[in-house]
Amino acid sequence: MKMNLKPSFAWGVLIGGILMIPLVALSFLGQQAARLAFVPFDLFDWMARNLPSALIGAGRATIEEVVAQLQFGNSSDNAKTAENLIGVLIVLVIGAIAGGLFFFIMNRLDANKRSALPGVILGAIVSVPFMLFSLAVNLDSVAEPLPAVIWILALFGLWGWAVGWSYQRLNVPAATTDTAARMQNLDRRTFLVQLGAATATLTVVGAGLGTLLSRRIEEEVASTVALLPDATAEATGEPLPNAGDPVEPAPGTRAEVTPLREHYRIDIVSNPMGIIIEPEGYVLPFVSAIAGADSTPIAQLTLDDIRNNFDRIESYLTMSCISNRVGGDLISSLKWTGAGMQDILASMEVPANATHLKIFGGDNFDETVALDLIASDPRIMLAYEWADQPLTNRHGFPLRIHIPDLYGMKQPKWINRIEFIEGDQEGYWVRRGWDKEARVLATSVIDTVATDSAYTDEAGTPMVPIGGIAWAGARGISKVEVRVDDGEWVEAQLRSPISDRTWRLWRYDWAFTEGSHTFEVRCVENGDVPQIDAVAGTQPSGATGLHSVRQTLNGMTALTQVPPPI
């Protein structure tokens, strides 16, 4: 009897998903070769901007939890990689579902006619939302939208044609015997192997060439800004302001100045390297957005204007992300250089009714800052250098703002427009459920329990250096305390901070006892304000709670006989 062997919905899911893999690779190649749209990034960025805040918050929390559990590399880089992979995975799932639906519909239509048209129509339909995503959020594509639209249509048209061709290849006349049916199944498996090999080859070629181009672009950017491998004081030879402090950090404590390449970054775009603002021709417009005002810019400042026409402000600063977990690494310290916002505003005529500035970034980010705050705080600056080097594209070239005591979510980078507004407005992250004020919360972290640097004191007691950081924004740290195994809190030694806006390194030398121990730390702000010990997650106002580590310590050997200088 005849055996009905039309390709099933499951076959369509498999084919659609497999064929979407080389589409992603070719899209990546197009992005790197000609700055065309990379569809997974555009999809993810659109979702991050338009899905409900609660869903986005849950997704971010899940990514942060997974990244924290992995415990390798830099959290901000790992989180960005996870977001990118999620974008790719969603595109593959969309391709799989579309392929399954196509096979299902074609079976219902009893379509045996050999025609490429149905598959091409499928590709065109699936391409439409991706075109809209790209036009809405893409910051890396070519300036004119038409090439991006044609590119996406061509990619999905090719994918749809391949899905349609695969359906025709699998939709052979029904077998009349069991033996013929088995041969058809074997032939389908052979086809699947051949299809997999072809798509794998295309994927490797596309992804490989795209990766080579990506590395070349990153090297060109690095050479353009003369980026040092390590911009710490040790590398530059510049002594830090606290170089003579007698308290030596415990071995294994993080560097007082974060190497520039390791400074954390959190972006709202999947590819921050794609935000390229050329210094030649760059102009920062200050525009009145007050109702009834003339939209003509009040002032237009070039980068050279900002660098050369205003007093240069330099300071070492610590910055943290509001989504940094207790003990997390989304916090860094570096030397900032810029022009004071007070001086910049004094050079122009501020609209009479203006109360706030609305600052826009090249990543479509926006945030507001009160003019009263600027008037009261001369430390607020438009920064154009980090570690005595121009800001990199990765970290917000040409300009980013610094506002003391606030988390990074309030401080736009890639600044390309500033508006005077009447009344306050919610910024990008505030509209998504994060804290309006976003004032940094005091935090203290254990970086090291330095068993490898244990020593014996003059009484012959084995001592283990423990160390880390404490930070409370511009409010400063007055005390750090450590306890072991829920014992008494004991005050640690504090090293002088590099500036009044950087973290303080602390050190506690603990009398060693063998076994498993829990070490815990807390800090006190200037003004005798204790760190919040109640546990809270990052959203909406930043994480709170005390950082602790548990470590098993065995017998000490080869101890130094003299304690290190402290």
Legacy VTK file of the C-alpha trace (Angstrom):
# vtk DataFile Version 3.0
C-alpha trace
ASCII
DATASET POLYDATA
POINTS 566 float
0.000 0.000 0.000
1.055 3.634 -0.380
2.969 5.206 2.512
2.349 8.888 3.162
5.873 10.271 3.738
5.322 13.981 3.332
7.848 15.956 5.403
6.290 16.664 8.769
6.136 19.804 10.898
9.106 18.428 12.865
11.129 18.147 9.680
10.315 21.793 8.945
11.444 22.841 12.434
14.734 21.026 11.931
15.364 22.382 8.440
14.334 25.948 9.321
16.610 26.020 12.353
19.599 24.481 10.568
19.355 26.881 7.646
19.115 29.870 9.976
22.636 29.161 11.276
24.462 30.204 8.076
22.100 33.189 7.780
23.377 34.395 11.157
26.982 33.816 10.057
26.487 35.733 6.804
24.728 38.536 8.682
27.731 38.769 11.000
30.082 38.894 8.016
28.027 41.704 6.492
28.174 43.646 9.740
31.947 43.402 9.960
32.653 43.926 6.258
30.220 46.736 5.446
28.502 47.763 8.723
25.256 46.151 7.626
22.646 44.945 10.087
23.407 41.917 12.272
19.912 40.591 12.875
20.386 38.845 16.273
21.730 42.051 17.845
18.916 44.155 16.415
16.322 41.672 17.640
17.746 41.574 21.173
18.119 45.360 21.372
14.540 45.862 20.214
13.269 43.393 22.818
15.287 45.100 25.570
13.656 48.431 24.705
10.074 47.310 24.149
9.200 44.261 26.250
7.522 44.854 29.646
9.893 46.099 32.337
9.084 43.195 34.640
10.023 40.689 31.950
13.231 42.531 31.104
14.114 42.745 34.795
13.571 39.018 35.278
15.680 38.286 32.211
18.532 40.497 33.385
18.413 38.930 36.848
18.644 35.466 35.315
21.620 36.456 33.159
23.349 38.021 36.173
22.769 34.881 38.255
24.147 32.589 35.557
27.177 34.818 34.995
27.834 34.950 38.750
27.693 31.177 39.010
30.164 30.734 36.152
32.777 32.682 38.120
35.262 33.335 35.340
36.342 36.440 33.478
34.797 39.869 33.714
31.088 39.971 34.589
30.254 42.794 32.200
31.925 41.012 29.275
30.311 37.704 30.212
26.884 39.316 30.502
27.293 40.939 27.088
28.320 37.595 25.599
25.277 35.957 27.187
22.986 38.625 25.744
24.527 38.165 22.293
24.072 34.393 22.465
20.461 34.833 23.536
19.874 37.025 20.471
21.362 34.352 18.201
19.339 31.600 19.880
16.071 33.508 19.481
16.762 33.994 15.758
17.384 30.245 15.386
14.153 29.476 17.221
12.225 31.872 14.977
13.703 30.150 11.930
12.789 26.741 13.291
9.181 27.711 14.024
8.782 29.429 10.653
10.184 26.356 8.897
7.792 24.058 10.751
4.787 26.231 9.890
5.880 26.367 6.247
6.050 22.577 5.991
2.698 22.269 7.756
0.988 24.707 5.370
2.580 23.201 2.279
1.354 19.770 3.296
-2.171 21.085 3.725
-1.989 22.705 0.298
-0.851 19.390 -1.154
1.860 21.352 -2.952
3.777 19.117 -5.330
4.554 21.705 -7.975
8.245 22.514 -8.188
8.402 26.262 -7.558
10.782 28.520 -5.624
8.074 31.113 -5.062
6.557 29.740 -1.815
9.942 29.633 -0.104
10.879 33.122 -1.260
7.534 34.413 0.012
8.270 32.745 3.365
11.618 34.513 3.556
10.073 37.874 2.696
7.409 37.477 5.404
9.921 36.492 8.086
12.227 39.345 7.054
9.632 42.087 7.701
9.892 42.231 11.518
13.680 42.063 11.319
13.673 45.029 8.945
11.558 46.948 11.443
13.840 45.962 14.340
16.879 47.148 12.414
15.354 50.451 11.380
14.182 51.081 14.947
17.304 50.305 16.973
20.331 49.625 14.797
23.197 52.016 15.498
25.905 50.186 13.604
24.405 49.907 10.133
25.162 52.109 7.159
23.705 55.608 7.246
21.057 55.034 4.584
18.286 52.562 5.525
17.813 51.182 1.998
21.007 49.080 1.914
20.134 47.609 5.319
16.618 46.701 4.144
17.923 45.143 0.921
20.543 43.186 2.879
17.989 41.730 5.309
15.551 40.924 2.487
18.312 39.164 0.538
19.417 37.112 3.557
15.929 35.935 4.442
14.969 35.487 0.802
17.900 33.100 0.405
16.954 31.335 3.631
13.317 30.998 2.526
14.356 29.684 -0.890
16.528 27.046 0.816
13.658 26.025 3.113
11.333 25.725 0.111
13.893 23.754 -1.883
14.383 21.415 1.075
10.641 20.823 1.282
10.525 19.924 -2.407
13.520 17.651 -1.985
11.854 15.797 0.873
8.348 15.756 -0.643
8.856 12.806 -2.979
6.061 10.626 -4.357
4.570 8.344 -1.727
6.126 4.883 -1.476
4.030 1.850 -2.447
5.930 -0.748 -0.395
7.582 -0.952 2.987
10.972 -1.428 1.325
10.522 1.694 -0.757
9.470 3.604 2.351
12.622 2.517 4.167
14.716 3.643 1.203
12.984 7.020 1.278
13.762 7.417 4.982
17.391 6.523 4.305
17.494 9.031 1.468
16.116 11.719 3.789
18.822 11.015 6.344
21.447 11.295 3.624
19.936 14.609 2.537
19.993 15.874 6.112
23.673 14.962 6.448
24.485 16.702 3.176
22.472 19.770 4.194
24.231 19.868 7.545
27.634 19.691 5.895
26.777 22.473 3.448
25.400 24.764 6.144
28.379 24.034 8.408
30.786 24.996 5.634
28.920 28.208 4.899
28.725 29.022 8.597
32.428 28.480 9.198
33.363 30.622 6.198
31.008 33.457 7.129
31.775 33.436 10.848
35.494 32.983 10.271
35.822 35.880 7.856
33.621 38.030 10.120
35.820 37.244 13.127
38.987 38.155 11.236
37.462 41.464 10.195
36.251 42.079 13.742
39.751 41.620 15.155
41.190 43.919 12.537
38.683 46.642 13.409
39.409 46.334 17.136
43.155 46.572 16.484
42.648 49.685 14.354
40.564 51.331 17.069
43.149 50.473 19.712
46.005 51.891 17.651
44.042 55.054 16.844
43.774 56.022 20.509
47.234 54.683 21.398
45.692 52.434 24.048
48.180 51.177 26.607
47.940 47.506 27.619
47.818 48.649 31.233
47.045 52.235 32.225
47.786 51.784 35.933
50.337 53.844 37.795
52.835 50.989 37.558
52.641 51.069 33.764
52.732 54.841 33.330
55.289 55.570 36.036
52.989 58.162 37.598
52.957 57.905 41.423
49.526 57.780 43.009
48.541 60.507 45.489
48.578 57.981 48.364
51.884 56.355 47.377
53.476 57.002 50.789
50.701 55.464 52.875
52.138 52.938 55.395
49.281 50.430 55.039
50.257 47.924 52.354
47.408 46.099 50.557
47.058 42.419 51.381
48.564 40.364 48.531
45.795 39.536 46.071
43.812 42.721 46.682
42.738 44.325 43.414
44.793 47.181 41.990
43.956 50.600 43.360
43.626 51.830 39.773
41.747 49.527 37.414
43.628 48.686 34.196
41.819 50.473 31.404
41.175 47.272 29.475
39.511 45.778 32.563
37.202 48.669 33.444
33.663 47.360 33.609
31.113 48.463 31.040
27.350 48.059 30.834
25.655 49.111 27.601
22.151 49.071 26.185
23.416 47.960 22.769
24.629 44.536 21.753
27.631 45.938 19.909
29.071 49.054 21.597
32.078 48.900 19.252
29.634 49.748 16.480
28.924 53.187 17.940
31.505 55.136 16.008
31.498 58.915 16.414
34.246 60.488 14.353
36.178 63.303 16.081
36.370 65.253 12.835
33.198 67.248 12.484
31.854 66.269 15.925
29.649 68.979 17.411
27.742 68.825 20.702
24.566 70.918 20.389
22.887 72.486 23.418
19.229 72.983 22.435
16.198 74.379 24.220
13.358 71.842 24.368
11.082 74.112 26.382
7.631 74.544 24.856
7.499 77.468 22.454
11.273 77.946 22.366
13.272 78.228 19.183
14.807 74.847 18.324
17.972 76.532 17.045
20.948 75.354 19.139
21.849 77.735 21.938
25.453 76.628 21.597
27.449 74.134 19.567
30.739 72.963 21.023
33.351 70.960 19.206
35.525 68.467 21.023
38.442 70.898 20.681
36.294 73.624 22.264
35.609 71.436 25.285
39.229 70.340 25.564
40.859 73.731 25.116
38.419 76.455 26.195
37.605 75.278 29.711
39.673 74.533 32.781
40.891 70.947 32.863
39.529 68.865 35.773
41.427 65.714 36.755
40.477 63.267 39.472
40.637 59.584 40.305
37.068 58.269 40.503
35.325 55.029 41.355
32.229 54.135 39.368
29.834 51.255 39.921
26.831 49.822 38.113
23.540 49.741 39.989
23.211 46.107 38.905
26.438 45.134 40.659
25.843 42.277 43.062
27.284 42.282 46.580
30.934 41.433 46.005
30.548 41.773 42.222
33.088 43.203 39.799
30.945 45.883 38.109
32.951 48.551 39.896
36.197 50.208 38.806
38.526 53.097 39.650
40.345 55.229 37.103
41.668 58.732 36.476
39.089 60.938 34.724
39.778 64.186 32.890
37.195 66.625 31.583
35.619 70.062 31.627
33.373 71.276 34.446
29.682 71.541 33.617
29.488 74.785 35.575
32.055 76.368 33.266
30.420 74.962 30.140
26.978 76.314 31.061
28.473 79.656 32.038
29.688 80.023 28.449
26.130 80.097 27.049
22.768 81.696 27.763
20.678 79.191 29.698
16.926 79.490 28.978
15.113 81.261 31.804
12.598 78.480 32.477
15.059 75.582 32.221
15.375 73.388 35.300
17.149 70.299 33.957
19.415 69.040 31.227
18.357 66.029 29.206
21.471 64.274 27.945
21.393 61.891 24.980
23.959 59.249 24.072
24.864 57.675 20.772
23.350 54.401 22.006
19.882 56.035 22.222
20.285 56.327 25.990
18.994 59.400 27.830
19.052 60.757 31.363
18.389 64.059 33.103
20.403 66.110 35.583
19.082 69.089 37.540
20.626 72.480 36.844
20.505 73.170 40.594
22.699 70.110 41.174
25.221 71.321 38.603
25.226 74.789 40.181
25.962 73.281 43.610
28.631 70.758 42.580
31.706 71.891 40.600
32.874 68.275 40.369
30.290 67.377 37.685
32.183 67.144 34.410
32.000 66.206 30.780
34.876 63.726 30.601
36.931 63.293 27.448
39.885 61.284 28.804
40.462 58.209 30.934
43.946 57.455 32.238
45.306 60.442 30.283
44.048 58.967 27.015
41.060 59.854 24.842
37.962 57.860 25.671
37.691 54.762 23.494
34.624 53.896 21.446
34.078 51.020 23.849
33.793 53.408 26.782
31.865 56.323 25.346
34.024 58.442 23.006
33.900 61.379 22.611
32.222 62.458 25.868
30.593 61.016 28.952
29.367 62.747 32.087
30.441 62.178 35.670
28.095 62.997 38.553
29.480 62.194 42.023
27.628 59.761 44.265
25.392 58.314 41.529
25.459 54.911 39.879
26.518 54.600 36.250
22.898 54.314 35.074
22.555 58.092 35.580
25.632 58.987 33.553
25.301 58.790 29.744
28.240 58.172 27.433
28.730 58.732 23.683
27.056 62.096 24.379
25.786 63.668 21.151
23.040 66.090 22.276
22.018 68.038 25.385
18.606 69.671 25.791
17.428 72.269 28.277
14.035 71.171 29.610
11.466 72.547 32.040
10.748 70.014 34.766
12.316 66.638 35.361
11.832 63.556 33.183
12.486 59.884 33.751
15.613 58.546 32.122
16.085 55.324 30.167
16.550 52.978 33.128
14.113 54.832 35.383
11.397 54.242 32.792
12.253 50.553 33.122
11.698 50.357 36.856
15.065 51.350 38.332
15.511 53.892 41.104
15.017 57.538 40.164
17.722 58.838 42.469
20.200 55.940 41.967
22.488 57.125 44.758
25.319 54.710 45.428
25.065 52.529 48.513
28.015 51.737 50.740
29.677 48.434 49.958
32.677 46.457 51.193
34.266 43.429 49.570
36.759 40.723 50.515
39.182 40.342 47.612
41.663 37.952 49.164
42.418 35.593 52.019
46.124 35.479 51.245
47.206 32.117 52.609
50.170 32.084 50.206
51.467 35.226 51.925
51.024 34.046 55.503
53.753 34.965 57.982
54.551 34.575 61.675
54.504 37.592 63.929
57.076 38.345 66.601
55.251 36.063 69.029
55.425 33.194 66.557
51.705 33.275 65.692
50.841 32.400 62.076
49.072 35.360 60.484
47.048 35.474 57.250
46.551 38.827 55.454
42.953 39.505 54.380
42.075 42.464 52.218
39.652 44.160 49.884
37.865 47.422 49.138
35.190 49.600 50.689
33.314 52.399 48.933
30.483 54.813 49.666
30.659 57.195 46.747
31.799 60.728 47.550
30.692 60.266 51.157
33.853 58.358 52.042
34.679 55.433 54.328
35.652 55.917 57.987
35.895 52.323 59.197
35.996 48.712 58.005
35.430 45.723 60.262
36.008 42.010 59.732
34.732 38.997 61.612
35.481 35.316 61.338
32.959 32.525 61.966
30.338 34.878 63.472
32.812 36.058 66.106
33.461 39.597 67.242
33.810 42.373 64.695
37.410 43.578 64.583
38.516 46.845 62.992
40.721 46.573 59.908
43.459 48.950 58.822
42.525 51.477 56.158
44.805 52.693 53.408
44.327 56.313 52.399
42.118 56.608 49.299
43.587 57.923 46.063
40.951 60.677 46.125
37.806 61.577 48.033
35.777 59.757 45.367
37.586 56.419 45.144
37.315 53.197 47.072
39.555 52.590 50.099
41.670 49.471 50.372
41.574 47.759 53.748
43.695 45.063 55.400
43.202 42.749 58.359
45.865 40.276 59.545
44.134 37.277 61.076
45.637 34.792 63.509
45.468 31.529 61.567
43.602 28.454 62.759
43.215 25.381 60.606
39.823 24.381 59.200
36.914 25.872 57.258
36.185 29.482 58.085
33.705 32.152 57.017
35.120 35.658 56.657
32.743 38.632 56.598
33.251 42.368 56.139
31.271 45.552 56.736
32.040 49.262 56.509
30.971 52.590 57.963
30.574 55.806 55.984
31.889 59.137 57.137
29.372 60.537 59.563
29.173 57.183 61.378
26.610 55.765 58.930
26.821 51.935 58.869
26.623 49.872 55.715
23.177 48.335 55.184
23.363 44.693 56.237
19.836 43.714 55.187
19.966 41.606 52.030
18.342 43.112 48.921
18.712 42.425 45.218
20.052 44.851 42.658
16.711 46.160 41.376
15.535 48.827 41.838
18.048 50.674 44.017
21.200 48.564 44.156
22.186 45.462 46.111
22.700 45.513 49.876
24.018 42.985 52.358
27.396 41.961 53.725
29.985 40.196 51.614
31.429 36.965 52.930
33.685 34.186 51.703
34.174 30.668 53.009
37.559 29.061 52.724
39.180 25.867 53.982
42.687 26.462 55.331
45.209 23.710 55.955
48.455 23.768 57.927
50.844 26.610 57.140
54.336 25.892 55.808
57.342 28.000 54.814
56.069 31.059 56.669
58.081 34.266 56.671
59.408 35.113 60.098
58.849 38.859 59.947
55.486 40.508 59.228
55.286 42.646 56.096
55.313 46.445 56.552
51.910 47.691 57.656
LINES 1 567
566 0 1 2 3 4 5 6 7 8 9 10 11 12 13 14 15 16 17 18 19 20 21 22 23 24 25 26 27 28 29 30 31 32 33 34 35 36 37 38 39 40 41 42 43 44 45 46 47 48 49 50 51 52 53 54 55 56 57 58 59 60 61 62 63 64 65 66 67 68 69 70 71 72 73 74 75 76 77 78 79 80 81 82 83 84 85 86 87 88 89 90 91 92 93 94 95 96 97 98 99 100 101 102 103 104 105 106 107 108 109 110 111 112 113 114 115 116 117 118 119 120 121 122 123 124 125 126 127 128 129 130 131 132 133 134 135 136 137 138 139 140 141 142 143 144 145 146 147 148 149 150 151 152 153 154 155 156 157 158 159 160 161 162 163 164 165 166 167 168 169 170 171 172 173 174 175 176 177 178 179 180 181 182 183 184 185 186 187 188 189 190 191 192 193 194 195 196 197 198 199 200 201 202 203 204 205 206 207 208 209 210 211 212 213 214 215 216 217 218 219 220 221 222 223 224 225 226 227 228 229 230 231 232 233 234 235 236 237 238 239 240 241 242 243 244 245 246 247 248 249 250 251 252 253 254 255 256 257 258 259 260 261 262 263 264 265 266 267 268 269 270 271 272 273 274 275 276 277 278 279 280 281 282 283 284 285 286 287 288 289 290 291 292 293 294 295 296 297 298 299 300 301 302 303 304 305 306 307 308 309 310 311 312 313 314 315 316 317 318 319 320 321 322 323 324 325 326 327 328 329 330 331 332 333 334 335 336 337 338 339 340 341 342 343 344 345 346 347 348 349 350 351 352 353 354 355 356 357 358 359 360 361 362 363 364 365 366 367 368 369 370 371 372 373 374 375 376 377 378 379 380 381 382 383 384 385 386 387 388 389 390 391 392 393 394 395 396 397 398 399 400 401 402 403 404 405 406 407 408 409 410 411 412 413 414 415 416 417 418 419 420 421 422 423 424 425 426 427 428 429 430 431 432 433 434 435 436 437 438 439 440 441 442 443 444 445 446 447 448 449 450 451 452 453 454 455 456 457 458 459 460 461 462 463 464 465 466 467 468 469 470 471 472 473 474 475 476 477 478 479 480 481 482 483 484 485 486 487 488 489 490 491 492 493 494 495 496 497 498 499 500 501 502 503 504 505 506 507 508 509 510 511 512 513 514 515 516 517 518 519 520 521 522 523 524 525 526 527 528 529 530 531 532 533 534 535 536 537 538 539 540 541 542 543 544 545 546 547 548 549 550 551 552 553 554 555 556 557 558 559 560 561 562 563 564 565
